[in-house]
Amino acid sequence: MDLDTAASFRAFATRDGRLDGRLFGGVITTGIYCRPVCPARKPKPENVRFFSSAAAAQHAGFRPCLRCRPETAPELGAWNGTANTVSRALALIDLGALDTGDLQDLTRRLGVGERHLRRLFQEHLGASPVSVAQTRRLLMARRLILETGLSMSEVALASGFGSIRRFNEAFQAAGGSAPSSLRERSGAKARLEDGVTLRLTYRPPYDWPRMLDFFAQRQVAGVESIDGQAYVRTLAVGGFAGVVRVEPGRGDSLSASLWFPDLRVLPRVLAQVRRVFDLALDPEPVLAHLGEDPDLGPLLAQRPGLRAPGAWDGFELAVRAILGQQVSVTAARGLAGRLAERHGVRLDFEPARRFGLDRLFPGPERLAGIDPESLPMPRARGRALAAIAQVALEDGQLFGPGQDLESAVRRLTALPGIGAWTAQYIAMRALREPDAFPHSDLALLRAAADPEGRRPSPEALLARAEAWRPWRAYAAAHLWAKDADAASHRKGHPE
């Protein structure tokens, strides 16, 4: 990725936060790379090389700065300025694709060749897929050393290294010092039983109250809860059940506390937290593009920090979306609660009990082959859930990232019980497709009504949304917020 040296240096000289996470500078005289917001004295222009990713700086032989801590920079939005294939590859790497498999497995899931993927990564990120994965492991390790009291062996496992020996070798090669030297600086003494708590930064603004309200309206008893200003839920990752608690953190960040019996799943859990709460979004291009629309513009001005909520698990979201077909959010929540009570896995886990949680949402293995008549819902819907559970059990990647929006929708609508609305909804929340748009959604049609209250047809709304590409999911989020505000107003002021 070609970078303008003069413009890049100006960003560092002015500590331009808009480029934080998009630009890194490596100082030749010190061998250290920094973020644009680094408080250290700026070097001479001739002594700085600029990179579009931390992985590229790391690959060039620079080590991370201890003052600005590149590992805490906001993530570059997966779809912002990169090829769609790179976006999906990054999502898969984030979820551990190169920790549990190799590059060949990754390219097979993406449907491209290894050489082509390496070329795309070099073009857009300045580093290979393997270098990106290794840099993410190292930066995760730095965060765990500096922010938690985990032992070095626990840090090695939690950051994705297969052994303490490999961890020490990689850390020494990348940073020029042993990992224990960082621990001496941090003084962290937290105990593992207290959970692992990390700050996850984002680019402001961020509308946490609206995000929390979205999940509060849909929380499933025993699986999820709202604890003050925090969202808490049980979650199964990599065969291990645990608890996640997310709340506002210091500055422009969320604080994520995790309790899991196996530390190896922590990177995947954190990746899910980032996806669910849409922390990789760069709001500027969304606000600039959608703000030009005369109807959407006022909505974005009212809530510039609104994000598109994600989903913790694709199968779970598919189940909940099917339950929500042709019923209200409240009714769908009740159906999901009864399903989880009857078929969810019971937990006897102290951190879960602390928040009043006692079960996992049922996975495909719990619903595949079940008698549809026994499910607390209409028979046709029960048959669809049982059939989808069987397909999901046979294909573990059914709801994973890896295909473009059109391919994903075709794949999903081929499943029993999933129409175009459900497929677009799954693509938006589980696959994190920023251009997904469930145009037949009743709430969207209500929110898109003209001043006289006339609603557009689904086809008319879809045609109107062409101008909102490639950010239609965010247009939908703002229209849903508008509809929710109108419903709240009607409830408070009955006619």
Phi, psi and omega in degrees: 000120182284133179239137176284113186298315182295315179294321179297318180293324177298322178298321178288320182296327180262003182052054184287106182291343180294335181261006178295124183094342179258340187222137177227144180242126178260126182266117186298323185287335181250340183077018183247143174246146189228168170272161177299334184272007183302133181282353182293159178298138184285137179283175175290146183304324183288349181261008185240135170247142185248146184224150180270356178208156176296325181297321179294320178294317179296318181296330180279000175100006178270153178247154187291146179287141179274348180270310182268346174049082181306335181291345180260004180293150174301144180289148171288124180309133187301330183256005185271099175082012179237162177293150180302323179296319178296319179304312183288326177295318178297320178298318180292320177297318178302324182271012171095017184300326180263003172269325181255351179216187180246183183297325179297319177299318181297313182293328178296319179291332180272343181075030178228168178275159181298316182298318180295318181294319177299319180297317179296318179296318179296320182293318187262332184239347179075018180204161181281164176303320180294321178295320178299314180297318181293320178296320179295322177297314182295318180291325174297318179299317178301317180297316182294322179293316186279334188247351181229173177256021179297145175291165182297325178292323177292321177299316180302313180294315185292337181264003172100008178273141183286339182205160178293329179295312179297322179298311181297318180296315181294320181293318180295318181293322184277325186249350179076010179208164180285149180300332181297336179294329176289322180298324178298328179284324190282320183068018182293135184226014182297148180268151181298323182293344176279358182089169176251122182243127180227150175271134177241112186277160177216166175271121182289161004276164179219125182266080180296317180305319180291321178298315180296320180296322179301313181286328179297320181292340185245008186295139180259124183304135179087339181254320183229156174204160174251122183244089185068242177261015182247149173255133183229142174203161171274155184203141174249124180225127178059029180086004181240133180267141180204193183228140178237134176232125183234133181209167178299140179249192179287139177062216182271071182204160166252153177252121181248120176253130187235135173236107179222141183287343179236117186292342182295341182272354185302315179301321179292321179295315179297322177298321178293320177301314180299320181287317182298318183262010170056048185279347182274353184295136167262108187293336189303307181295329178292311180297320182293317185284305183289334180295343178285341180285130184297333179271320180282329184310309179297327179292318178292324178294327180287323182225073182293340182264010181292135178243170177263111183298140178264197181225149182283330185208132183297318180295315179302316180295320178300317178299312183292328177292319178295320178297331183273000180293124174064020174225167181285166177300319180296317180294319179296321178298319178295318178297317180295323178296318179292323178297316180293325180293320183278325190236356178288156179280126180287142181242137170240080190224119188305314178301327178291315180300327181303329182252015177075025180252144185214012182203162170260150173295139184296131177271180183299329180294338180272338185250343179293132178079002181285151177290114181305332180295337183274352182276141185281064184194170177305150187300316182299319180291322178297319178294322179296318180296316180296320180292318180294322178300320180294318179295317180295327179292325181279334181234097183294344180258014186304318183250021180267161177291159178150340179240161176285171186301313183297317179294320180296318180295318177299317181296319184286320182289348175283349181275150180295135175083359181247113176262191184297318180300310183296319181297316179294323179295318177295318179298320180294311190267319183271319182270350178058045176276115186290348181252007177294146185203103179281079194293343179268005181297131185297319180295322176296319180294321177297315183292335182269008181296153179282176183302336178273001178088008179279123181276144175285160172286160176305321180293320179293321179294320179297318179295319179296325183286351178303324181289346182268353178298145004262029186241034185296330178298325180283328172299318178297318180300319179289324177292321176298319178297320178298315180295320179296320178296319180295320179295320178295322178295318179296322181292323180281339181228070182297142181276000000 
